[in-house]
Amino acid sequence: MVRHLGILLVIFASAAMLRPQVTTYARRPAGPYTPPTGSALFHEFLFDSVGPYPVFMASATAGIHQATDNPPEWHQGAVALSQRFGSNMGITAVGNATRLGLGDLLHQDTSYYRCRCSGVWPRVRHAAVSALIARKYANGDRVLSVAGIVSPYAATMTAVYGWYPARYGAKDAFRMGNYNLLGTVGSNITFEFLPAKVRKLMARVHLNSRRVADEP
């Protein structure tokens, strides 16, 4: 448990150290901040839970778990593969519901916004740190995201005690939650570097999800 937590701390500390001085890279002009509406939150939930990216990741992860027989109690075959895929989709949905629901309750916008900066490392840092940052509904100021921290572990805890084999417990949920949080960082980096044409297409298909919006 301590080892996995240490990995997370090293990643985020390293990302923080990559931040250059403001004068070393250009920034695009900022737009006005507006808090998300209920409709926008619902669309983001759909985009992040059953959109092409989560479906692809759930499929890829299910294939890896199938190849490594994880968990072994689910065995092999088409039924086992579908069970692993469904488990991954369930974890994703619970995590997003927790993040968006708790964020709204705390009046914090947990949506990811692409960085207005330029340069690879500033953008990577922005994507990594954004997993732990939210914006206040009132004025758009950045704050520590309680929902962003809690949701990965709430999702894996639900899986462990909801449908995983009985031998799994809190320690396993915490370990899985660490990887879930790292997955959020990876997802942010993916959306940060999507080509402009792909972002425009996804914005039209997914009703202008904030996932493809620029940082206000």
C-alpha positions in Angstrom: 0.0 0.0 0.0 2.8 2.4 1.0 4.7 1.6 -2.2 1.8 2.4 -4.4 1.1 5.7 -2.6 4.8 6.5 -3.0 4.6 6.0 -6.7 1.7 8.5 -6.9 3.6 11.1 -4.8 6.6 10.8 -7.0 4.6 11.2 -10.2 2.8 14.3 -9.0 5.9 15.8 -7.4 7.8 15.3 -10.7 5.0 16.9 -12.6 5.1 19.9 -10.3 8.9 20.3 -10.8 8.4 20.4 -14.6 6.6 23.7 -14.3 8.6 26.4 -16.1 8.5 30.1 -15.4 5.6 31.9 -17.0 7.8 33.8 -19.3 9.2 30.6 -20.9 6.1 29.7 -22.8 3.2 31.3 -24.5 -0.4 31.2 -23.3 -3.6 31.5 -25.3 -6.0 34.1 -24.2 -8.4 33.0 -21.4 -12.1 33.0 -21.9 -14.7 33.7 -19.2 -15.4 30.9 -16.7 -19.0 29.6 -16.4 -19.9 26.7 -14.1 -21.4 23.6 -15.6 -25.1 23.2 -15.9 -26.9 20.0 -14.9 -27.2 19.1 -18.6 -23.5 19.6 -19.1 -22.7 17.4 -16.1 -24.9 14.7 -17.5 -23.3 14.9 -21.0 -19.9 14.7 -19.4 -20.9 11.6 -17.4 -22.0 9.9 -20.7 -18.9 11.0 -22.5 -16.5 9.8 -19.8 -18.5 6.6 -19.0 -19.7 5.2 -22.4 -17.8 7.3 -24.9 -15.2 5.9 -27.3 -12.3 6.4 -25.0 -13.7 4.6 -21.9 -15.0 1.8 -24.1 -11.6 1.3 -25.7 -9.8 1.4 -22.4 -12.3 -1.0 -20.8 -11.8 -3.4 -23.7 -8.0 -3.2 -23.7 -7.9 -3.7 -19.9 -10.3 -6.6 -20.1 -8.0 -8.2 -22.7 -5.0 -7.8 -20.5 -6.8 -9.2 -17.5 -8.1 -12.1 -19.6 -4.5 -12.8 -20.7 -3.2 -12.7 -17.1 -6.2 -14.5 -15.7 -7.1 -11.7 -13.3 -9.0 -12.4 -11.2 -8.5 -16.2 -11.6 -12.0 -16.9 -10.2 -13.5 -15.6 -13.4 -11.6 -18.2 -15.5 -11.5 -17.9 -19.3 -13.8 -17.8 -22.3 -16.2 -15.3 -23.8 -18.3 -15.1 -20.6 -15.2 -14.3 -18.5 -14.1 -11.6 -21.0 -17.5 -10.0 -20.9 -17.5 -10.1 -17.1 -14.1 -8.3 -17.0 -15.3 -5.7 -19.6 -18.5 -5.1 -17.6 -16.4 -4.8 -14.4 -14.2 -2.1 -16.0 -17.2 -0.2 -17.4 -18.9 -0.4 -14.0 -15.8 1.0 -12.2 -15.6 3.8 -14.7 -19.3 4.7 -14.3 -19.2 4.7 -10.5 -16.0 6.8 -10.5 -17.5 9.4 -12.8 -20.8 9.5 -10.9 -18.9 10.0 -7.7 -16.6 12.7 -9.2 -19.4 14.7 -10.8 -22.0 14.2 -8.1 -19.7 15.0 -5.2 -18.1 17.8 -7.1 -21.5 19.4 -7.8 -22.5 19.0 -4.1 -19.3 20.8 -3.1 -19.8 23.4 -5.9 -16.6 22.4 -7.6 -16.1 21.9 -11.3 -14.1 18.7 -11.8 -14.1 18.8 -15.6 -10.8 18.6 -17.4 -9.8 21.6 -19.5 -7.0 21.7 -22.0 -4.0 23.9 -21.0 -3.7 27.3 -22.7 0.0 26.9 -22.5 2.3 25.6 -25.3 5.1 23.1 -25.1 5.1 19.4 -24.2 6.2 19.5 -20.6 4.0 22.4 -19.4 1.0 20.6 -21.0 1.9 17.2 -19.4 2.3 18.9 -16.1 -1.1 20.6 -16.5 -2.8 17.3 -17.4 -1.2 15.4 -14.4 -2.0 18.1 -11.8 -5.5 18.6 -13.1 -6.4 15.1 -11.7 -6.2 16.7 -8.3 -7.6 20.2 -9.1 -11.1 21.5 -9.4 -12.6 25.0 -10.0 -15.0 26.8 -7.7 -18.4 27.4 -9.2 -18.4 30.9 -7.8 -15.4 32.3 -9.6 -13.5 29.6 -11.3 -10.6 29.7 -8.9 -8.5 26.5 -8.6 -8.9 24.4 -5.4 -7.9 20.9 -4.3 -10.4 18.5 -5.8 -11.9 16.4 -3.0 -14.1 14.6 -5.5 -11.2 13.9 -7.8 -9.3 12.3 -5.0 -12.2 10.3 -3.6 -13.8 9.0 -6.8 -11.1 6.6 -8.0 -11.1 4.8 -4.7 -14.9 4.9 -4.3 -15.2 3.2 -7.7 -12.7 0.4 -6.8 -14.2 -0.1 -3.4 -17.6 -0.5 -5.0 -16.2 -3.1 -7.3 -14.4 -5.0 -4.6 -17.4 -5.3 -2.3 -20.0 -5.3 -5.1 -18.9 -7.9 -7.7 -15.3 -9.0 -7.2 -14.5 -12.4 -5.6 -14.9 -12.5 -1.8 -11.2 -12.8 -1.1 -10.7 -9.2 -2.3 -10.7 -6.5 0.4 -10.0 -2.9 1.3 -6.2 -3.3 0.6 -7.0 -4.5 -2.9 -9.5 -1.6 -3.5 -6.8 0.9 -2.4 -4.3 -0.7 -4.8 -6.7 -0.7 -7.6 -7.7 2.9 -6.8 -4.1 4.0 -7.2 -4.0 2.6 -10.7 -7.4 4.2 -11.3 -6.1 7.6 -10.3 -3.1 7.1 -12.6 -5.6 6.2 -15.3 -7.2 9.6 -14.9 -3.8 11.2 -15.4 -3.3 9.2 -18.6 -6.8 10.1 -19.8 -6.1 13.8 -19.2 -2.8 13.6 -21.2 -4.7 11.9 -24.0 -7.3 14.6 -24.3 -4.7 17.3 -23.9 -2.8 16.2 -27.0 -5.8 15.3 -29.3 -5.5 16.9 -32.7 -7.7 19.9 -33.3 -9.8 18.1 -35.9 -10.5 15.2 -33.6 -11.5 17.6 -30.8 -13.9 19.4 -33.1 -15.5 16.1 -34.2 -15.8 14.9 -30.6 -17.3 18.2 -29.5 -20.0 17.9 -32.1 -20.7 14.2 -31.4 -20.7 14.6 -27.6 -22.4 18.0 -27.3 -19.4 20.1 -26.5 -18.1 18.1 -23.6 -15.7 20.1 -21.5 -13.2 17.3 -22.0 -12.3 19.0 -25.3 -12.6 22.6 -24.1 -9.7 25.0 -23.5 -8.8 26.1 -20.1 -10.8 29.3 -19.1 
